Amino acid sequence: MAEQSGLSERLQAIRAQVEENLQKIADSKSIYEYRKSVFDGKVGLIGSLMREMGKIPKEEKAEFGKRVNEIKNWAQEEFEKKNSVLKELEMKKRYEAEKIDITMPAKMRAHGNLHPVTQVTNQLIDIFAGLGFDIYEGTEIEKDYYNFTALNTPQDHPARDMQDTFYLSPEFLLRTQTSAGQIHVMEEKKPPIKIISPGKVFRSDDDATHSPMFTQMEGLVVDEGITLGDLKGMLDEIVQKIFGEGTTTRLRPSYFPFTEPSVEVDVSCFQCGGCGCSLCKGTGWIEILGAGVVNNKVLEGCGIDTEKYSGFAFGVGLERIAMLKYGYNNIKLLFESDLRVLSQIDD
Ligand code: PHE
């Protein structure tokens, strides 16, 4: 049978070209692209051959179709072969790149500590829990009523000047003292009451020993026959537990509207050992705690029978405790998030 003119040569040339191009291809993505172009039904080197069928004389059609199929199958195979070789190479490369050396030392992560104030808070919670105290968590936004009025500090009371208050509205403020929690507790619960209440408080106050935001822990005990002696006994125990034996304290008469009598508790200055320095302003003592016997007016305001019950309360600044315990000479160190400072304390 006469061959369509030049078909063999053409097919030969196509093979040669495909072979040559395949040799040059070095990645599976390019092979995919090239394969697509070769088999393209319109313009592809092989793909377009079938379109010529119409022009082929009838008697040559069968032979033509056969030869075209042959070259198609041949090309498919060549592509497959090349593709699997390249795929294998690529996988090898990838495994190489992604290889993990499990004998390598692990990257060390810097581990953090709890903030010193949190550490002190937790220690105090432990001590007080051991003495049978419950924890009450108040809110940082308070009503003026709970922060002042119900604590025997009405609107025009001069004691309001003792604390520079951040008011949010005439009715709401950022609590200046955790004492606000005393009232909530006494409204919710009847004696016997024995709670501590740690939390943030806010005052417009800023120097080496004061910060506009600081942390307090309130304590409140209400029961039958509670006296200042109970307060004193408990404080002695607590202070020894926090600062160790030998820490000295002193009680000074003081004034708070919600306690009567009121006391201020000082501990001996850690920086100078009591001789007097700039931190303790030459006195040898640092004030850490306000306390007193709960004023009857406050108890009565909460519906507690003062014939039967009495109580004591205290409020302690936890930054102060942290400063004393860990030797910080400036309260700012506790608010600057300097890891060199914070990472030193792991108590
Ligand atoms: N709330 C007082 C203060 O912040 C401390 C205090 C609490 C005093 C309880 C007496 C009783 O200064």
Boltz pocket constraint, residues with backbone or C-beta under 6 A from the ligand:
constraints:
  - pocket:
      binder: B
      contacts: [[A, 176], [A, 177], [A, 178], [A, 179], [A, 219], [A, 256], [A, 259], [A, 263], [A, 289], [A, 290], [A, 291], [A, 292], [A, 313], [A, 314], [A, 315], [A, 316]]
      max_distance: 6.0
